[in-house]
């Protein structure tokens, strides 16, 4: 076992700043590294893949650029903060372009709906769809704003380190009806089933079941209206590359192909990590952006844990899985929106199959991403780049994706061809697929779940693995599996929490 000495600066003298090791380079890990660097830590980011980004990595093939994961950027101020910490402006490095409409919904009966941030346009569209629901929609958006003011602005970057932190917010949660599901809350305001579906689908963006996720996630409706839905020109990978440059500009180090196999604990405190190459990297603090369940059950397998034991984590409910098909076409589909949500014939039944019954249903609902609608540079001239995402059960369902993936992709292609992309199967010139099996093996996500722990009220805030580990001193967690949860705003906010729980570096 080798131990790495302090890195050398340009003057060939050791860098004596306190050392922080960050495990994983997803948005949470990169944001944590930037914040640590700004506070005076020497930062090493260890990434097991050959490029940064984690779920937000980039696939490049056949002249096409495919963002592997997140495609929707909201709350851009969270990114602007990171650039400001480094004395730069986000606009200096990345252009965020507003997307309008936010989403185009296409239903099984071929009715379509343009879902946007323009309040007047939304009300006009609702008036056409269900005029009797217009007043209820307005009241729902007012409720969404109230939930946003508490759930995002007041609590999104607050640590829940003690049960008393949770107890203090119970009265507010009761007032905001957080005990209801998102679908249940929406249904109190509007009656048209299509409108209920559109206003309640947002938990699926963070791995949640709209019929089970706390109505606190209804805040996303107002969050999108407040700041808009954006796309990073060059793809989401442009944000990842920009964050890497910020880290390196602070004197931090990015190390790829480094799989952490163990967090070293001595005297109850994290003092470094060991890697698959047999190296020990000493650290003053360790920040894990790895899946929270993997962090505790694998990286701390030989450490006694009172709160996050293997047994407790086995009982926890993981989020859904994702089937993602990335494809490029040798023609353009100029009438297809940047974001399209293509609904199947069922809503609740399909959700139950995914989350409760854990079966791969014959039908599906799809999210189709066409980034070339906004940035044509992501495909060769005259071509389009796409990815289509289908929520599916996680690996706990026992689905053999090696056998099922080709058949499932073909069924999706037929559906897209019939509803949105005529001649698709003859137009595809580049193709790749990611299933829950790859989430499990490549990203070390527990059961191949795409978003970590399922966002239930009983698995939120204090009930979620804490940002400052309760079991190991000097160990901190960021990313989808800790507070406040999944989604780009969530994981960026998890790094924000570190400013409240991390000690100042001791030189």
Secondary structure, DSSP 8 states (H G I E B T S, - for coil): -EE----B-TTSSB--S-EEEEE--SHHHHHHHHHHHHTT-EEEEEESSSSS-GGG-EEEETTEEEE-S---B--THHHHHHHHHTT--HHHH--EEE-SSSEEEE-TTS-EEEE-S-HHHHHHHHHHHHGGGHHHHHHHHHHHHHHHIIIIIITTT----SHHHHHHHHHHHHHTTTTSBHHHHHHTT---HHHHHHHHGGGGGGT--TTTSBGGGGHHHHHHHHH--EEETT-HHHHHHHHHHHHHHTT-EEEES--EEEEEEETTEEEEEEETTSEEEE-SEEEE-S-HHHIIIIITTTS--SSS-HHHHHHS-B--EEEEEEEEESS--TTS-SEEEE--S-SHHHHHIIIII----S---EEEE-GGGT-GGGS-TT-EEEEEEEEE--GGG---HHHHHHHHHHHHHHHHHHHT-TTHHHHEEEEEEE-HHHHHHHS--GGG-SSSB---GGGSGGGSB-SB-SSSBTEEE-STTBSS-SSHHHHHHHHHHHHHHS-----
